[in-house]
């Protein structure tokens, strides 16, 4: 059985590190991070993770623009399940609008993070 691969798209390095640590420990996942949507799109050119966690508010390319752009990619990367993780008051609505597979409000409980990824997988 291969190890689950997860991409965390988060501009706050401390939050990204916590998310990665939780997913590595709870789900025995291999986690890669990207600081914005541009970095995430570049990552998807060569990799197809099993799931993604995507923040909405980021510099250079925000999460909603990234999720819309990745659907235009050729191949399986366009279909990777994505969970939006955001403190935006309208985050759940935005997640639904861009076709995300789930939503997790910040701040989140550690258990909720792993559960959201498990549901997306």
C-alpha angles and dihedrals in degrees: 000000000000123000117260112254118213130183116209112200104194131137096205105082093202093054091044090052093050092048092049093048093049094048093045091051101037100037101022086235130160106235129201122185136212124190095215144358094275092057090045093053090050089051091051091055089073105019138051111201121196092238142355135217110207130192115211103214111060136134124257095015122013125219097259093051089047094051091049093047095048091058087065093058119109117246136010096326088077090064102046109133111251131199116197113221112192147143091211110126090228094040097120091052093048090048090054092046093055094044099252117170094226147354132226121186120224126264091047135181113249091237090052091057094056091042092053091052092046090053091050092051 
